Amino acid sequence: MDARTNFYAKLPSWSGILNPVMTHFETNNKYDIKNNLDQMIYIVTEDTDDFTRNAYRTLRPFVLRVTDYMGREIMTMQRPFRCTCCCFCCPSTRQELEVQCPPGVTIGFVMEHWNLCRAVYSIQNEKKENVMRVRGPCSTYGCGSDSVFEVKSLDGVSDIGNIIRKWNGLMSSMGDADHFDIHFPLDLDVKMKAMIFGACFLIDFMYFERSPPQHSSR
């Protein structure tokens, strides 16, 4: 038996009132987190300054704050900046995400691994010991189908869960909103649930984040 988190309608900080194509300005992301009964359980907000967002765009370092329905911050996720001008297989260019739960207490990391064909990540504990792997599809840019990221045991034999970016027709390719589902066993360790939850955000920024177009200087 597994649990499904109906996750997330991503909204700009202006709650969809403005058209991002017209603003030409990157705003802090906001995410609504719902359970499989479509009940709101968390809100995730990005806490990044204007210069960093608009200078680094989708490569920007960020802090994401997870709050419950009472407005209490229960989890923090941090992505440090990684230079991409070096060799793509160099460890210093690989993306990572630190998950703190509660804020200030690190419970693990999501680490990117270089792979020629697909997205591959390791989920690590607070000691940076590998505990699970995430294996993405060969292409995340295909039209007309969901993108499935499989969560597996270290040996690759056991299926633990998955992260699915849902295909929503033309809205998936033209809009600024994404919808993800996360599946994992109900009896999975709560820290590992939080780590899979965190992995989804790094995947979103790396493969599905779309920046508003910038004005030409000419």
Secondary structure by P-SEA (a helix, b strand, c coil): cccccccccccccccccccccccccccbbbbbbbcccccccbbbbbbccaaaaaaccccccbbbbbbcccccccbbbbbccccccccccccccccbbbbbcccccccbbbbbbbbccbbbbbbbcccccccbbbbbccccccccbbbbbbbbccccccccccccccccccccccccbbbbbbbbbccccaaaaaaaaaaaaaaaaaccccccbbbbcc
